[in-house]
């Protein structure tokens, strides 16, 4: 259920940036989600359709970019990428790792429409 509060935060950010850009419509929201982030795309989309209703973001397409997790093996100092579950270091088989990236979740960019400015 935390996707609801996350989605509400996305909407606030999008509306703020759209307002600054004097947008008339937000057409797309580009979101980056790390492999280890506990965010479910379908849930965010479901809540988005609900929370963005009656705003300039209504109907905006959500584009999700999933990024792999990168771990650092503290046994042999190797950095490696995982796509699925936590796995041992491919170089030494060690399980002592630190997460370098893969937990991120952020609004990367928004796509907007604006009214044409009149030049006098």
HELIX and SHEET records of a PDB file:
HELIX    1   1 UNK A    2  UNK A   20  1                                  19    
HELIX    2   2 UNK A   41  UNK A   51  1                                  11    
SHEET    1   A 3 UNK A  61  UNK A  67  0                                        
SHEET    2   A 3 UNK A  25  UNK A  34  1                                        
SHEET    3   A 3 UNK A 105  UNK A 113 -1                                        
SHEET    1   B 3 UNK A  79  UNK A  82  0                                        
SHEET    2   B 3 UNK A  69  UNK A  73 -1                                        
SHEET    3   B 3 UNK A  97  UNK A 101 -1                                        
END                                                                             
